[in-house]
């Protein structure tokens, strides 16, 4: 079966390309490696380019060309989603070439690499906090950078994620009916995150926990706890009169007031 001419051309191009790449990998001539690595990078063939840059990084260690090689190597790792190694290489670049014109970009890309490995809020957030630290360092170092808007947006996104994690952890105590622990955890969450978008929900869950605990309390603790629950409602109502949780909060308040009347009549 005879192949169409365009397929023959493509296959030849592929074979020649692979041949050139294999030659460059095995070659002793660093100039050949530099030329092909740059060509592959420009074509978006980052995995192949990364292998050549990795070789070049060793060959040019301590030489002027190393600055460019390390930066492009780190970029190829970023492009191939090898984020942890990319972050390490960008950090290496920042430390080795602090006066480079690329240093602020490298610092941002290092922070970006950590940002990319930040997991879903339900998982451990160690990498998220690492990303926040690196982004804050970038913001502090380069306040005039053109990348500042993007850096601030990333910080905001990551903070919301950590706040959601904290809120869901605190809320979990209410779900498992450990109301005292829920009240304390939510207090801590609100104190630690004063500007959080989850404050309204946290105060409602806290009111729910206080109310349930009060209604089910032993007699000698019940009166004080009911009063505390009613106080929590007034605070919630004052802060969020139009809350989407208000109807549920008012239902709980009716139960509290009913318990207060029952308690007073005994």
C-alpha positions in Angstrom: 0.0 0.0 0.0 1.5 3.3 -1.1 1.3 6.1 1.5 0.1 9.6 0.4 2.9 12.1 -0.1 1.9 14.3 2.8 2.1 11.3 5.2 5.5 10.4 3.8 6.7 14.0 4.5 5.3 13.9 8.0 7.0 10.6 8.8 10.3 11.8 7.4 10.1 15.0 9.4 9.3 12.9 12.5 12.2 10.5 11.9 14.7 13.2 11.1 13.5 15.2 14.2 13.9 12.2 16.5 17.3 11.5 14.9 18.5 15.0 15.5 17.2 14.9 19.1 19.0 11.6 19.9 22.2 12.9 18.3 22.0 16.0 20.5 21.4 14.0 23.6 24.5 11.9 23.0 26.6 14.7 21.5 29.6 16.1 23.2 29.1 19.4 21.5 27.2 21.7 23.9 26.5 24.2 21.1 24.4 21.6 19.3 22.4 20.9 22.5 21.8 24.7 23.1 20.6 25.2 19.5 18.2 22.2 19.5 16.9 22.8 23.1 16.0 26.4 22.1 14.3 25.2 18.9 12.3 22.5 20.8 11.3 25.1 23.5 10.0 27.4 20.8 8.0 24.6 19.2 6.4 23.8 22.6 8.2 20.4 22.9 9.0 21.0 26.5 9.7 17.5 27.6 12.5 17.0 25.1 13.8 20.5 25.7 13.9 19.8 29.4 16.2 16.8 28.9 18.7 18.8 27.0 18.5 21.8 29.4 19.2 19.3 32.2 22.4 18.2 30.5 23.3 21.8 29.7 22.8 22.9 33.3 25.6 20.5 34.4 27.9 21.4 31.5 27.6 25.2 32.0 27.6 25.3 35.8 29.4 28.4 37.0 29.6 29.9 33.5 27.7 33.0 32.2 25.4 30.8 30.0 24.1 29.1 33.1 21.7 31.9 34.0 19.7 31.5 30.8 19.9 27.7 30.8 18.6 27.3 34.4 15.8 29.7 33.7 14.6 27.9 30.6 15.1 24.5 32.3 12.8 25.6 35.1 10.3 26.9 32.6 10.2 23.6 30.8 9.5 21.8 34.0 6.6 24.3 34.7 5.2 23.7 31.3 5.3 19.9 31.7 3.5 20.3 35.1 6.5 19.1 37.1 5.7 21.8 39.6 7.7 20.7 42.6 10.9 20.4 40.7 10.1 23.6 38.7 9.7 25.5 42.0 13.1 24.1 43.2 14.8 25.2 40.0 13.3 28.7 40.0 14.4 29.0 43.7 17.9 27.9 42.6 17.8 30.6 39.9 16.8 33.3 42.3 19.6 32.4 44.7 22.3 32.0 42.1 21.4 35.0 40.0 19.9 37.7 42.3 20.8 40.5 39.9 19.3 38.9 36.9 16.7 40.9 34.9 14.6 37.7 35.1 14.8 37.4 38.9 11.3 38.9 39.7 9.7 36.7 37.0 11.5 33.7 38.4 10.3 34.5 41.9 6.8 34.8 40.6 7.0 31.5 38.7 8.4 29.8 41.7 5.4 30.9 43.7 3.1 30.0 40.8 4.5 26.5 40.8 3.6 26.1 44.5 0.2 27.5 43.8 -0.4 24.9 41.1 0.2 22.0 43.6 -2.3 23.4 46.2 -4.9 20.7 46.6 -8.6 20.7 47.1 -9.7 22.4 50.3 -10.8 19.0 51.8 -7.2 17.7 51.7 -4.1 18.6 53.7 -3.2 22.3 53.0 0.6 22.2 53.7 1.3 23.0 50.0 -1.3 25.8 50.1 0.4 27.5 53.0 3.8 27.1 51.2 2.3 28.8 48.2 0.9 31.6 50.3 4.3 32.2 51.9 6.1 32.3 48.5 3.5 34.6 47.0 3.7 37.0 50.0 7.5 37.0 49.7 7.1 38.0 46.0 4.6 40.7 46.9 6.9 42.1 49.6 10.0 41.9 47.3 8.5 43.3 44.1 5.6 45.6 45.0 5.9 47.4 41.6 5.9 44.2 39.6 3.5 44.0 36.6 2.6 40.6 38.0 1.3 42.0 41.3 -2.4 41.9 40.3 -2.1 38.2 39.4 -0.2 37.5 42.6 -2.8 39.2 44.8 -5.6 37.2 43.0 -3.8 34.0 43.7 -3.3 34.9 47.3 -7.0 35.7 47.7 -8.0 32.3 46.0 -5.7 30.4 48.3 -6.8 32.2 51.5 -10.4 31.4 50.7 -9.4 27.8 50.3 -7.7 27.7 53.7 -10.6 29.5 55.3 -13.1 27.0 53.8 -10.9 24.2 55.2 -10.9 25.8 58.6 -14.6 26.4 58.6 -15.5 22.9 57.5 -13.2 21.5 60.2 -14.9 23.6 62.9 -18.4 22.9 61.5 -17.7 19.1 61.6 -17.9 19.2 65.4 -21.5 20.4 65.2 -22.3 17.6 62.7 -21.1 15.0 65.1 -23.0 16.7 67.9 -19.9 17.7 69.9 -21.5 21.1 70.5 -19.0 22.4 73.1 -16.1 21.7 70.7 -18.0 23.2 67.8 -18.6 26.5 69.8 -14.9 26.7 70.7 -13.6 25.8 67.2 -15.9 28.3 65.6 -14.8 31.0 68.0 -11.2 30.3 67.1 -12.0 30.3 63.4 -13.8 33.7 63.6 -10.9 35.1 65.6 -8.2 33.8 63.3 -10.1 34.9 60.1 -11.7 38.3 60.9 -12.4 39.2 57.3 -13.5 35.8 56.1 -16.4 35.3 53.7 -17.4 32.4 55.9 -18.1 34.5 59.0 -21.9 34.6 58.4 -22.1 30.9 58.1 -19.8 30.3 61.0 -21.9 32.5 63.3 -25.1 30.7 62.3 -23.6 27.3 62.9 -22.3 28.5 66.2 -25.7 29.8 67.1 -27.2 26.4 66.1 -24.7 24.6 68.3 -25.3 26.9 71.3 -29.1 26.5 70.9 -29.0 22.7 70.6 -26.7 22.5 73.7 -28.9 24.8 75.7 -32.2 23.0 74.9 -30.7 19.7 75.8 -28.9 20.8 78.9 -29.3 19.6 82.5 -31.6 21.8 84.6 -29.0 23.7 86.6 -27.1 24.8 83.4 -30.1 25.3 81.2 -31.2 28.9 82.1 -27.8 30.4 81.5 -27.3 28.5 78.3 -30.7 29.5 76.9 -29.9 33.2 77.6 -26.5 32.8 76.0 -28.2 31.3 72.9 -30.7 34.1 72.7 -27.8 36.6 72.9 -26.0 34.8 70.1 -29.1 35.2 67.9 -29.3 38.9 68.6 -25.7 39.3 67.6 -26.3 37.3 64.4 -29.4 39.2 63.6 -27.6 42.6 64.1 -24.7 41.6 61.8 -26.7 39.8 59.1 -30.4 40.8 59.2 -30.8 39.6 55.6 -28.9 36.4 56.0 -30.0 33.4 54.0 -29.8 31.5 57.3 -32.3 33.9 59.0 -35.4 31.7 58.7 -33.6 28.7 60.3 -32.2 31.0 62.9 -35.6 32.3 63.8 -37.0 28.8 64.1 -34.3 28.0 66.6 -35.0 31.2 68.4 -38.7 30.2 68.8 -37.5 26.9 70.3 -35.3 28.8 72.7 -38.0 31.2 73.8 -40.4 28.3 74.3 -37.8 26.6 76.5 -37.3 29.8 78.5 -41.0 30.2 79.1 -41.3 26.5 80.1 -38.3 26.9 82.4 -39.7 30.1 84.0 -43.1 28.5 84.7 -41.6 25.6 86.6 
